[in-house]
Amino acid sequence: MKGYNKLRKKALEILTTQLSDKLFYHGLHHTFDVLNALNRHIKREKIDAKKAKLLRIGALYHDIGFTVSNEEHEERGVEIAEKYMREYGCSKKEIETVKGLIRATKIPQTPKNELERIICDADLDYLGRDDFYEISNQLFRELKAFSIMNNQNDWNKAQIKFLELHKYHTVYGQNIRQPEKEKRIEQLKEMID
């Protein structure tokens, strides 16, 4: 894929310098978490090198729109990714693939193909992991910083609703992450007043 290294470098530069310091969840660390989960999917699914690079670009740019706005950040991310992909000589098909990957991560997730299913599950991999509470607390802290939510009990209720509506899209997510996510739902139900 032409321009991959430049696209990666540009995304990391933007994420490092332009994200709000109030993004306790949607920060650079989340992008790296998604990349790590994605790389495990790539290895497990034996995704070819070209598709793997497209997935990684999608992950690097999926929340980059937060540098512009907290609302419709996926569309802002699509615009940023398209700009640099054109500049660095990517094909129209590669650009369309990455735009689809970014849009697929919008909640509720609506993946339309294998690569989109993989990025969606990588984006919310933590829902079925042992570090769920640590990461969800980062999101709660971010929501408090933007005055979106302030009450822990309301947050726990929102988490239950979100977890119950969320579906994993890959076999790995369904078989490995889903059972762990269901345990979190039961734990959270015990925490609400």
N, C-alpha and C positions, 0 to 999 in steps of 0.2 A: 504494500500500500504506500503510495507516494505521499510524502509529507508527514508520516506518522511521528517521527521524532520531534519535528518542529511543532506539531499539534500538541503533543504531550507536554513539551517544554512551555508552550504558550499557556495551556490550561493551568499548569502548576504555578506559573508566574501570576496569572490573574487571580487564582484562588488564594495564593499566599498574600497578595498585596491589596485585594479589593473587597474581601468579605468583611462584613460587620463583625466586630468583636462580641456582639450579642448572640451570634449564631453558635450556641453551645452544642447543638446537635448537627446542624447543616454546615459544619466547618470542614477544613481540609482533612481532618481525621476521619470524617464520615466517608469522604471520597476514597481515601485509602482503605477503609474497611470494605467498601463496596468492591474496589479493585481486588482485594485479597479474596473475598468470597467468589468473585467472578473468575479469578485465576484457578481456584479449586474446581469450579464448574468446567472451565476450559479443559483442564487436565482430565477430569473424570469423564467428560463427554467426548474427549479426543477431537476437539474443535480445531479445524485447520488454521494455519497461521494468519491468513488474510481475514477470516471471520473473527479470529481472536483479537486482531488489531482493531477491527471495527467495534467490537464489544468494549475494548479498553477505552477507545475514544469516547464511546457513548457514556461510559462510567465517568470519565474525567470531566465531561461536559454536562452530565445529567442535572447537576444542581448549580452550575456556574451562573445561571440566571439570577441567583440570589445576590449577585454583585450589582444587579440592576434594580430588582424589586422582589419583595416576598410574595407578591401576588402574580399568578401566572408565570412563575419562575421557569417552568419547563419551556414555554414559548420563547422567553428571553434567552434561554440556553440554546434552543434551536437556532435562533438568529445569530448568536455568537459562534456556535459551531459551524454553521453554514458559511459565515464570513471568512473564518480562518481556513476551513477546508477548501473553499474556492481559491483563496490566496495561495495556499500551498499545493495547488494542482490536483486535488482529489477529483475523481470522476463523479458525474451526476448520480450514478447508482450508489456510490459510496456515501455521498452526502445524504441521499434519501434514506439509506439504511440507518445512518446515525441519527437523523431527525426522528425516524420511527422509534429508535431505541430510547431517545430522550423522552419523547411523548408517552411511550408505554409506561414510564415510571410514575406518571401522574396518578394520584389517588382519586377514584378507585382505578387500580391498574387494569389496563386492557391490552395485553400483549396479543399480537396477531400472528406471530411466527416463533420458531425455535429460539432465535437470538433474543427476541423481545421477552420471551418467557424466562430466559436465563438472566437477563439484566434485572428484570422485576424481582426475581427471587434473590439475587445478590443484593439488591437495594434494601430489602427487608429481611435479610438473612437473620439478623439479630433477634427477631421475634421468637425464634425457636432455639436460641442459644442460652448458655449459662450467664452471659453478661447482659441479658435482657434488662434487668433493673437498672444497672449502671447506665446503659445507653438511653433507656426511656426517661430516666431522671435528667439526662442532658436535654432531652426534648422538652420536658416539663419546665426546666430552667429557662430554656429559650422562649417558650410560650409566655412565661411570666415576664421576661425581659421586654417582650413586645405587648404586654398587657392583654394577652389573649385568654389566658387562664391563670388563676391564682390559687385555687382551692385543691388541696391534695385529694379529697374525697371525690370531687368532680372529675379530677384527672384520672383517678382509678376507674371511674364509671366510663369515661371516654375511652380509656385503654381497652376495657372489656368489650365495648361496642366495636371498636376498631379491630381487635383481634378476632372477634366472632365473624365479622364481615370479610376479613382478609382470607385469601386463598393462595396457597403456593401453586406454582404453575409447572414445575419440573418434577420428575419422579423423585429426585433426591429431596426436594423441598417437601413433597407430600409424605414420603416415607420416613425421613429423618427429622426435619424441622417441625412439621405439623404436630406430631405427638408431644413434643416439648412445648410448643406454643399452647396447646390445650391445657397443659399443666399450669402455665402462667395465668390462663383465664380463671382456673379454679382458685389459684392462690390470690389473685386480685379480688375475686368475689368474696373471699374471706376477710379482706381488708376494708371493704366499704362499710360505712355506718348505716 
